[in-house]
Amino acid sequence: MANGLFEKVLIANRGEIALRIHRACREMGIQTVAVHSTADADAMHVRLADESVCIGPPSARQSYLNIPAILSAASITGADAIHPGIGFMAENAQFAEMVEEHGFTFIGPTPDHIRMMGDKVVAKRSVAACGLPVVPGSDGPVEDLDAAIEVARSIGFPVLIKAAAGGGGKGMKVATSLDGMREAWHMARSEARAAFGNDQVYLEKYLGRPRHIEIQLLADLHGTVVHFGERDCSVQRRHQKVIEEAPSPALNASQRDYIGELAAKTTRQLGYRGLGTMEFLYEDGAFFFIEMNTRLQVEHTITEMITGVDLVREQIRVATGAPLGYDQSDIRFHGHAIECRINAEHPETFLPSPGRIDGYHAPGGLGIRIDSALYDGYVVPPYYDSLIAKLVVHGGTRNECLMRLRRALDEFVIDGINTSLPLHQMIVAQPDFLNGSYDIHWLEHLMSGEKP
Ligand code: ADP
């Protein structure tokens, strides 16, 4: 580490997020090492990195999740640190531990914090002990159906049965009455077992019309914690985010300060370090913690647009041990930002649509940012996440941002495969979206033809 910075960072990821991390490193004068599967030999992150190492065949299990291959690539290239990106190894405590054991810096929180937040039951308990409000529910994991019924009776239907190891909306089932309990219980458990190899579940009150509001946090290794305001990620399908915006149309400045400061205080109390996001459900003026993501998030871009802070640069900087060098009063918010997640999938059936891009034109102009690893002639492989581009738009006001977003969506051309561009065009034309009056169920109601 010369000048207190890393000289070389290995990026253990692919696609747009690998590119995003490469860009931050390049601007900091840090060399980058890309790792890739054989399916990604022509990928943009491989082309742009200073060095690249092939770590296995297309299957993620044998490449991007292959710990020995990633550590060997770091060794042979002489990297100082490993950035896990999003997904794959990003929330794997054992990986973080092994990275450090092999003498590299893991750009992320401690393995203990990853473990604490990876078990959602432990996460809820830990933050509740610091005074953060959580969704009412079972006190810990629920062992059997009878116990689940007892909890459901005491908190009242509808209830949500959730996987302790959950992620990506998997292992989550609603029971609206006693009759539905048995089926929801078995479905949640078997989905959790299949997705996470762990069928432990817990119960929460199912909120009828909440918004998903999350707080971006950053902690250095010296006890300074700041928040960068909230993101509203309520436009969802199957509990997965489709569009995010910052600030939330539902919060005023004092609500923002209240939840931001509470989340920052809790982060400090937990001794957390690095970037992290606390996620809340917000209903009738009250916030309820649901989970903390111990990594960079896809939607960090909108926070960057309204604060002017490069969060990946900050994440790398604090991982070197550098103090933040600023405090909460230095963080200012300017205007409004919205992100559309563009996936390689059919806009109505949501079936994945890999294949060759045979026409590509990205929108441009003031306030437009595209985070994508696409190029004309690129072949979207069928093996990985379907996110292919993030369209991020900034405007001085929410209205300006919306007008700009609509014209940017109209300019965007991705030919050769199906994408979710038409879905986004449909959403941004909805009066409810324009008014900012939507909750986490709104998009699904809209698409099913029910009145939201
Ligand atoms: P995951 O880790 O699988 O993403 P989360 O706990 O973050 O799971 O929840 C994902 C989404 O599921 C939330 O954004 C929200 O839309 C929905 N959800 C979670 N908990 C509840 C709840 N108690 N009531 C209603 N919806 C919920």
Residues whose N, C-alpha, C, O or C-beta is under 5 A from the ligand:
A	BS01	ADP	V135 L160 G166 G167 G168 G169 K170 E204 K205 Y206 L207 H212 H239 I290 E291 I440
